[in-house]
Amino acid sequence: MIAIQRTWWQKLSFVDLFLWAFRIAVIVVVIWGTVGTLTAGKYQREHWIFFIVFGLAQGGIYALIALGYTMVYGILRMINFAHGEVFMSGAYTAYFAAAALNNSGYLNRHPFISFLTLLAVAMSVSTGVAVLLERIAYRPLRHAPRLVPLITAIGASFFLQYTFRGLYGTGFKAYPEFEVLKGDWIVFGVPVLRTQVLVLVASVLMMVGLYAFVMRTKIGTAMRAVSEDMDAAALMGVNVDRVIAITFAVGGAMAGAAGILYAMVFKQVHFFMGFVPGIKAFTSAVLGGIGNIPGAMLGGMFLGLIESVGPALILDGLGIVAPYQLKDVIAFTMLVMVLIFRPSGILGERLAVKKA
Amino acid sequence: MGASSARRSLLRQALRIGLIFGIVGIYLSLVGMVETFHGRAVIAGAISLGQTMLLLTGLGTGFLVARRTPEPLRWLSIPYSAISGFLSGLVLFTLPFLGNFVDLRAMFVNASPTLFALLTFGKGLAGGLLLLPLAGAVLGMVSALALQVPRRFLRPIGVGVTTVLIVSLFQEQLQIMLVGPAVVEAIRRFLFQAEGLTVRGASTIFLVTALANALWGQYREGIRQQVTQLPSAGRKSLRAIALIGGLLLVLLLPLVAGSFFAQVLVFVGLYTLMGFGLNVDLGFAGLFDLGFVAFFAIGAYTTALLTSTGPLGIAHISFWSALPIVVLMSLLAGVMLGVPVLRIRGDYLAIATLGFGEIIRLLVLSDFLRPWLGGSQGILEIPKPRIFGLELATPQQIFYVTVAFCVVVAYIAWRLRDSRIGRAWIAIREDEDVAAAMGINLINAKLLAFGIGASFAGIAGAIFASMVSSVFPHSFNLFISINVLALLIVGGLGSLPGVVVGSLVLIGLPELLREFSEYRLLVYGAALVAMMLLRPEGLWPEPVRKRELHVEELEVTPAPEVMEEALAATKGHVEVEGS
């Protein structure tokens, strides 16, 4: 046999060329924009700090929601499109608790207990919705072709949105504010909004707790086993149905907590509020490497950060008007780029082998 | 297993069903459906849609209980259905009961006194406590009894009732259709009142359809046999007649039914076009595109830029001369967006394309591109298409344009599927690696699929732009991509008639039922879930896919009687040997 010798540039197909051109173009744009912004000197140090803290707080919320996506994907290989609605259901229901606490004056007399109450309400409602969703809509489809559960999830998402619209009405509901959380705290000599500090601390605590749960408890081990190989786990005596239900429950609880934090930051809830954070959280899960729990946390933080810093840092320098309109473009470009160039995400390694 | 334990398990099931249906009743009430639909008559002065819903919930208990009753306990299904229905009524009663003591309205906007009055039949709490469970028990019993009636009689009754319900749902459209000559007016006045069916109308419709169904059941076999005995030429011509008849019906319908109906059908047509496009991607080649709306948007915006007579128009050419450019542009866009995602598979592809779709929408919406694309104000003053100087402005005329394009595109899609490239796509869908090993050029085949699919959507966009004579970024959201995907799945993935059926069901029906718009997406979502649970292959599936999704049912398992006989035989055998 005569081996056909080909030099590296002959092996390069036009797809590779295209991808390289794309890569280089993105890098050039990013560098150009950054240099442009920094030389223009439009933003001061406190602006950047504000952007970063805001981004991290936002990212914490994304990360909490992303955990639900990533755990479910890790086990069932399905995109739970309705997870954004799970997030919404908790925050929306807890609004009524918040309003009741506020009316009685308890909210500001005992803010910490009130906050925990709200958290408990939101988490339990979201957990309930997630578990019901799994039981009714997803469990019967466990072995169906991949498209079928995806469509079910989309249907369930509409169903949940409009159920809560029907139950609680169509308007925006203004969340009562905690007096304690108004204004700034000085952290390292820099004023930072108190709500954002709360959100950051709470979300990090939640994530640490979840990580410990997954890594240290027996159920967590079972969850990891099922995500590794469902059939083998079943053979080892793991009750797969129960583990999946628990996965949905834990993901739902995280989403519920995220819902309360979201309500603290944005101070209003609405039946449609789950859609955009849902997609963003999903993006974060993919960014971090879907199926990977620390990846989801990292991806969420990263997405929040880039969404809040990116427009000012990159787009402003390109002379683009109103760069903050394009923050979602940055997020989605990140998503697409990660999928093209590193589909396993920042931390993912396992799923790259299994064909997605 | 003894009879008593079977009975006990049946009782447990009956109680569970009753509980679930009671909760469903509470859900329907709190979501507001019962009260809203109470304002809408099924039969004027006799029964409202809200009441029908509760009735159906009650009937459902008996139906499910009876279905789960094993044959030897058949007659037990009646008392157990009654128990189940009783429980569901009791559970439902907790709602007005609670509402009487707690202000539920602070949380649930629909928990109004009107609703409670409705649920207690206007007789107060005590009356409700008495009547609601009783009604449930009676309904459960009735439906369990009905199931004991032989199928021969049950089917016509079911068909009759369903037809009456359907007619009443669409009564507005039907009434608009029945305007015209005196005879038609007389029919309308016989069947309808302003707010719904008349009693005589409903009973007539019921009798006619039930009778027709009964007759059809009687003679169906004979007719079917006659058709199969026809020579093949005869069958072919019969099919041609049916096709032409169907087409004629489609073409004449909007003329009869008025411009609203035509408008709805135009939307159905546009979604059908997009559905054909996504069908090439997803149905044939297995390429999962969740950003399909991007190509629709590109088609619409290209048309707008080329034809608009406003300040943003760049060419001021006519719709027809813009069309080839639009097709080319969207084809190119499909290929361009296809290249980077060529190596992504499955779900990841869906997400990447979703990202692309959103990026395009956000870019169009932004102030950054406003000088060229108009930002959120969009592009206005797009002229309508003209044929020989005739402006195609009314929905009916646009409808014919859409149908013409649909036919052409359907033909292209059909021929593509059976062509060499079509087979290559299907091979890729089944297994990419094997397809590549078989010598299929993955890059070319995939890019072609992306391009062709996109160009179909581009045509839809062009028609859309000229029909509404303006384009806004808000018209091109993710919801359209989801809709197109859902209609493909509901129709039956890969099947061309399925696309049409899917868009009629998912786009046409909700548009026609606009008066229920508040609950449109609720029902849409529930229907999607139910559809995937009960009939995942779609309404009009490709035969191959249907078999794939029902593999386990095809595996030969002997009927229970056969099993029992076999068991009895072996037992006898063993006993003989033992003795």
Chai-1 contact restraints between the chains, C-beta under 6 A:
chainA,res_idxA,chainB,res_idxB,connection_type,confidence,min_distance_angstrom,max_distance_angstrom,comment,restraint_id
A,V15,B,V339,contact,1.0,0.0,6.0,A-B,restraint_1
A,V15,B,L342,contact,1.0,0.0,6.0,A-B,restraint_2
A,F18,B,V339,contact,1.0,0.0,6.0,A-B,restraint_3
A,F96,B,M107,contact,1.0,0.0,6.0,A-B,restraint_4
A,A137,B,V529,contact,1.0,0.0,6.0,A-B,restraint_5
A,P140,B,L533,contact,1.0,0.0,6.0,A-B,restraint_6
A,A144,B,P536,contact,1.0,0.0,6.0,A-B,restraint_7
A,V148,B,M532,contact,1.0,0.0,6.0,A-B,restraint_8
A,V148,B,P536,contact,1.0,0.0,6.0,A-B,restraint_9
A,I151,B,I489,contact,1.0,0.0,6.0,A-B,restraint_10
A,I151,B,L528,contact,1.0,0.0,6.0,A-B,restraint_11
A,I151,B,M532,contact,1.0,0.0,6.0,A-B,restraint_12
A,T152,B,V529,contact,1.0,0.0,6.0,A-B,restraint_13
A,T152,B,M532,contact,1.0,0.0,6.0,A-B,restraint_14
A,I154,B,I482,contact,1.0,0.0,6.0,A-B,restraint_15
A,G155,B,G525,contact,1.0,0.0,6.0,A-B,restraint_16
A,G155,B,L528,contact,1.0,0.0,6.0,A-B,restraint_17
A,G155,B,V529,contact,1.0,0.0,6.0,A-B,restraint_18
A,A156,B,V529,contact,1.0,0.0,6.0,A-B,restraint_19
A,F158,B,L521,contact,1.0,0.0,6.0,A-B,restraint_20
A,F158,B,Y524,contact,1.0,0.0,6.0,A-B,restraint_21
A,F158,B,G525,contact,1.0,0.0,6.0,A-B,restraint_22
A,F159,B,G525,contact,1.0,0.0,6.0,A-B,restraint_23
A,F159,B,A526,contact,1.0,0.0,6.0,A-B,restraint_24
A,Y162,B,L521,contact,1.0,0.0,6.0,A-B,restraint_25
A,Y162,B,L522,contact,1.0,0.0,6.0,A-B,restraint_26
A,G166,B,V31,contact,1.0,0.0,6.0,A-B,restraint_27
A,G166,B,G32,contact,1.0,0.0,6.0,A-B,restraint_28
A,L167,B,L30,contact,1.0,0.0,6.0,A-B,restraint_29
A,L167,B,V31,contact,1.0,0.0,6.0,A-B,restraint_30
A,L167,B,F108,contact,1.0,0.0,6.0,A-B,restraint_31
A,G169,B,V109,contact,1.0,0.0,6.0,A-B,restraint_32
A,I320,B,F368,contact,1.0,0.0,6.0,A-B,restraint_33
A,V321,B,D367,contact,1.0,0.0,6.0,A-B,restraint_34
A,V321,B,F368,contact,1.0,0.0,6.0,A-B,restraint_35
A,A322,B,D367,contact,1.0,0.0,6.0,A-B,restraint_36
A,Q325,B,S366,contact,1.0,0.0,6.0,A-B,restraint_37
A,L326,B,S366,contact,1.0,0.0,6.0,A-B,restraint_38
A,D328,B,L362,contact,1.0,0.0,6.0,A-B,restraint_39
A,V329,B,I359,contact,1.0,0.0,6.0,A-B,restraint_40
A,V329,B,L362,contact,1.0,0.0,6.0,A-B,restraint_41
A,F332,B,G355,contact,1.0,0.0,6.0,A-B,restraint_42
A,F332,B,E358,contact,1.0,0.0,6.0,A-B,restraint_43
A,F332,B,I359,contact,1.0,0.0,6.0,A-B,restraint_44
A,L335,B,G355,contact,1.0,0.0,6.0,A-B,restraint_45
A,V336,B,A352,contact,1.0,0.0,6.0,A-B,restraint_46
A,V336,B,G355,contact,1.0,0.0,6.0,A-B,restraint_47
A,L339,B,I344,contact,1.0,0.0,6.0,A-B,restraint_48
A,L339,B,Y348,contact,1.0,0.0,6.0,A-B,restraint_49
A,L339,B,A352,contact,1.0,0.0,6.0,A-B,restraint_50
A,I340,B,P340,contact,1.0,0.0,6.0,A-B,restraint_51
A,P343,B,Y348,contact,1.0,0.0,6.0,A-B,restraint_52
A,A356,B,R345,contact,1.0,0.0,6.0,A-B,restraint_53
A,A356,B,G346,contact,1.0,0.0,6.0,A-B,restraint_54
A,A356,B,D347,contact,1.0,0.0,6.0,A-B,restraint_55
A,A356,B,Y348,contact,1.0,0.0,6.0,A-B,restraint_56
